[in-house]
Amino acid sequence: MTTGNIQLLGDTLAKAKAENRAALIAYLPAGFPTVDGGIAAIKAVFDGGADVVEVGLPHSDPVLDGPVIQTADDIALRGGVKIADVMRTVREAHAATGKPVLVMTYWNPIDRYGIERFTEELAEAGGAGCILPDLPVQESAVWREHADKHGLATVFVVAPSSKDERLATITAAGSGFVYAASLMGVTGTRESVGESAADLVRRTRATSELPVCVGLGVSNSTQAREVAAFADGVIVGSAFVKRILDADGDEAAGLTAVRELAAELAEGVRRDS
């Protein structure tokens, strides 16, 4: 039986910590702008300095994603992206770079595809695990059993609204890292939202030894540096997607843009700079 790369994910996050920096985690949807173009974009982001990439499984009703990622998902879905393409994206991105690649997906597609089949194929593709933003922890036992069997991380999402007791339940069930979601620039001022993210990281760490990585609407090195001061990892998604959308079909320009953004962010997550 093939096992996935949960160990590689753990080692990668530990290595960033040993280098006194936060890990840079990038998000890009599979099949965007095309399947091949998406694979090339992930390689470019790794090339620029990302430590880990989350491959989004495009969904027709992405409740937790903003307009930029929804636009990319629409493009991928119109292009006919399938779960097989997501697996191929993971396989090729990992094989080309040796870096950890996760899948970020809503629960419904996995449920329809079959948990055993999904975990087996993801492990076979060299995947490191899954981020499951809408799977309630109390309903996750069967998924976790299969993920553990195949050496895959189960990353759950916590939010500033999560109470301490709830955080403890979530972190006890999760593996790989904890995804701390915050709302920078959406509610309140930047400053107070930064504070709520820092507070969420502190509260989450009190319940677990797992690294805590923050997805915050970070789009430049200044913001990355701010988050790196208190988090183990900085997660960036929309900013990468936007660079490809802005390239307006010019694939080479899009790849250059995401590589440059990754390099800029990789500089930002170094705490000593």
N, C-alpha and C positions, 0 to 999 in steps of 0.2 A: 504493500500500500504506500502510495506517495504521501509524503507529509509536506505541508505548507511551510512558509517561512516566518512563523511567529518569532523564532529565535533570532533571525536576521534583523527583524524589526526591533526587538529588545536590545540587541547589540548596537544597532545604529543609533538609537536614542541614548544609550549609555556612553557611546563614543562622543557624541555631541556634548554631553554633560562633562565628560572628562576634559574636553577642549574648552571648557568654560563658556559655552554658548548654548543657545536654544537650537533645536533642530528646525530646519525649514521643511515644512510639509506643503506640497502643492496639490491642487485639485484641478482635474480636467475631465470633462465627460468623454466617454468612448464614442466613436463615430462622429466626432466634431473636429474640423469641418467635414471630414470623411473618415472612414476607419483608418486608412493609411495615414491621412493627415493628422489624425489624433495620436497615432503611435509616434509619428515624427515629432509632434509637439511635446509629448512626454519625454522623449529622449533629449530634446533641446532644453527642457526645464531641468532635467538631471545634469546635463552638460553645464548649465549655468550655475549649478550649485545646490539644487534641492537635495535633501537627504532621503525623503520619502515622497511617493506620489499616491494620491487617492484617485482612482479611476471611477468616475460617476457612471452609474447605470441609468441611462436616460429614461425618464418616466413621464407619462402624459399628464400627471397631476402632481407636480413637485411642490407640495404644500410648504415645505420649509425653505425653498430656494427663491432668491430674488429674481428680478426681471432679466438680468444678464444671463444667469445660468438657465433660466427658462427658455430664453431665445436659443441658446446653444442646444438644449435638449430638443427643442422643436426641429432644429436643423438636422440633428442626428436621427430623430424619429422619422422625419420625412425622407431621409436617406435610407430608411429601412433597417436601422441598426437592430441587431438581435443579441441575445445573451451569448451566443457563440462568438460574436464580434468583441464583446466585452472580455471574454476569456482569452481571445487571441491578442487583444490589446495588452492584457496583463502579461501574457506569456512573452510576447516580443519585447515589451518594455523591460521586463526583468532580465530576460536572456541577454539583451544588448548592454545592460548596465550593471547587473549583479546587485541592484539596489532593491529595497523593499517596496512592493506595490500592493496597495489595498484596494478593495472595491467599496464604494459608498453607494448604498442602495436602500430604497424603501422596501418594506417587508413583502408587499404583495407579489412582485415578480419572482422572488425566491419561493414563496409559498406555492405559486402556480407551477414553477419549474420543478420543484421537489427539493427538499433540503439535502437529502443524501447526494443526489446528482450534482447539485450546485456546489456543495463543499468538496466533493471528490474532484470535480473539474477545476475548481479554483486552486486546490492544492497541487493538482497535476500541472497547472499552468505556472506554478511557482509563486502564487499569491501569498501574501503575508496575513491576510484576514479580511474582515468586513467591518465597516462602520454602518450601524443600523439605527438611524435617527428615530424611527417610529415604532421600533419593536419594544413593547413594554417588558421590562426585566422579568416580571412575574409570569410572562408567557414565553420566556426564552429558553426554557430548559432543554427542549428537544434540539433546537438550533445549537446550543452550547455543547451538548453531548457530541454532535457530529463535528462541530468546529474543533473541539478538543481532540477528537479521534484523528482528525486530519492535520493537526498542527497549525491551526488558523486562529488568529486573534479575534476576539469579539469586542469591538470598541463601542461603548455606549456614550450617549450625549447627555451632559448635565447642563443646567441653565441657572442663571442667578436666582430664579424663583424656586429652585430645588431646596427643600428643607434639609438640615443636617442629617436627620435620620434616613431620609430618602437617598441622600448622597451615599451614605454608608451601604445601603442595599444595592445601589447601582454599581459602586466601585468593587464591592465584594464579588459581583457576578461577572464583571468585565475582565478583559485581559489585553495586553499590548500597551495601551495607554487610555487615558480618559479624554474625551473630546469635550472641552468646556466651551459652550456657545455663549456669545454675548452679543450686544446690540449696538456696537459703536456707531455713533452718528445717526442712529435711527430714533432712539428715545433719549430725551435729556441732552445734556451737553457732552461733548467728547470726554472731558475731564471726569465727570461723574461716572460715565459708563466705563472708562478705564479703571476707575476705582472699583466698580462693581465686579469687573472681570478679575482684578487682583484679589478681591475678597473671595470670589468664587474659587479661585485657585487655592487660596489659603485654606478654605473650608474643605475642599476636596482632598487636599494633601493630608489633612487631619484624619481622614478616614482610610487612607490607602498609601501603599508604597509605589503605586503605578505612576509613571510620568503623566503630567497634566499638560495637554496641548490646547492652545486657545485659537478658536476661529472667530474673528472679530471684525470682519470687514477691513482687514489690513491691506493696504494697497501700495505702500511705499516704505523705504528703508527707515524713515523716522518712526513711523508707526510700528514697524517690526522691532526696532530697538526698544521702544517703549514696552511692548508686550514681552520681549525676550528678558526684560529685567525681572519679571516675576513668573514666567511660564517655562516649562521644559521644551515646548515646541510652539512654533508659530504657524498657523494654517492659513494659506492664501488660496482663494479660488476665483472669485469674480474678476479680480484684477488680471489674472492670466487669460481668462476667457475673453475679457474685454479687449485685450491686445490682439487676439486673433480676429475678433469681430471687426475691430478697427482697421485691420489689414485688408478688409474688404475683398477676400478671395485671392489675394496675392500671398501664396503659401510661403514663399521664401521670406517675405517681409514679416509675416506672422511668426515664423520660427525665430527669426532674429530678435523680434520684439519680446517673445517669452523668454528667450535665453538671457537677454539683457536684464529683464525684470528679475529673473531668478538670481542673477549675479548681484544685482543691487540689494535684493532682500537678504541674500546670503551674507553680505557685508553687514547689513543691519542687525542680524541675529547674533553677531559677535559682541558679547557684553563688554569686552575690554577695548573695543575700538571707539 
